[in-house]
Amino acid sequence: MRTIGAYEAKTHLPRLLERVLKGERITITKHGVPVAVLQPPDPQRTADIRSVVRELRKFRDRHPLGETTLREMMEQGRR
């Protein structure tokens, strides 16, 4: 892991981002004190759309709106 000053990081951000894309982790310091870390994002878990829709339908069945419509609830939330 490399350490770099805040001014240098600002000046060379595009180059630093290219290095992060390759997997490098860079600590940014301000007056020698670490203030941030540039690192690749954690791999995101992709959800199966069908399973998400299925779960939403189950939730809707367990929590009916009753006489209130979704539109009315949206309008109440805007007040």
Secondary structure, DSSP 8 states (H G I E B T S, - for coil): -EEEEHHHHHHTHHHHHHHHHTT--EEEEETTEEEEEE----------HHHHHHHHHHHHHHS--TT--HHHHHHHHH-
